[in-house]
Amino acid sequence: MTEAVTPAVELAARIRAVVEGALERPLDDWPADVSLTEFPSATYDSLMQLEVATRLEREFGLETGALDMSDVGSLEAVAARLAELGGPS
């Protein structure tokens, strides 16, 4: 039996894919609520956070500057901010 993909699962997958693309590393089973600064073998400094924010804004059709560093601290933080902005497009 195939499980239905919920909007929340689809959103999480899109966010994860964008972050993985920026990091150029798979996140595998990285917990959504754990800070990305703790991700091993990747530099998640302010420059990378800016890159992730920019890629997410593009992916979700947001205006430039809609996301800031605090919005991209974890996968969970990204999802919460997108919900505040009215959901993904």
Protein Blocks (a to p, Z undefined) as FASTA:
>chain_A
ZZdddfklmmmmmmmmmmmmmnopafkjacfkbcfklpghiacdfklmmmmmmmmmmmno
paehkacfklmmpmklmmmmmmmnnpaZZ
